[in-house]
Amino acid sequence: MRFRERLYRFMQGRNGVDALAKCLNKLSFGCLIVAILFTFISVICLRHAAPTGALVFRILYYVTYGIGLLLMGLWIFRVFSRNVAKRQKENTRYLYRVQKCERRFASLKQRWKDRKTFKYFRCPQCRQMIRAPRHKGKIRVTCSKCTHVFITKT
Ligand SMILES: [Zn+2]
């Protein structure tokens, strides 16, 4: 228990593990695993007398290994950083971006799902995404965001 208490004391006033740190951790381990894979491929290339391939995969190994170490360094820096306010701001920004990506992905999925029944297009004035049922010929569209009226084919 003493170790736990000491660790708790040590971590007080530090950022600790947040969502961005977890993401950095996964990415860094991912890079290291890919790096190991590249080493194997490089060795296989050498066995099959392909020195160019071996060299390419050796370089790829160094690159991914370097990126992996860098990400791990960032992860450690985040977890033990005492500038909690700044780290929290970065984490919020990261979460916001993840959310935006998820929304975009969900909308693409939806578009793909009803690609046969709906046509998607953007308002020429404000770029708002609008959808209308397909096969209705020329229709008059009023943008829900800026109330711009335009004609489009469906
Ligand atoms: Zn509009």
Residues whose N, C-alpha, C, O or C-beta is under 5 A from the ligand:
A	BS01	ZN	C123 Q125 C126 R127 Q128 C143 K145 C146 T147 H148
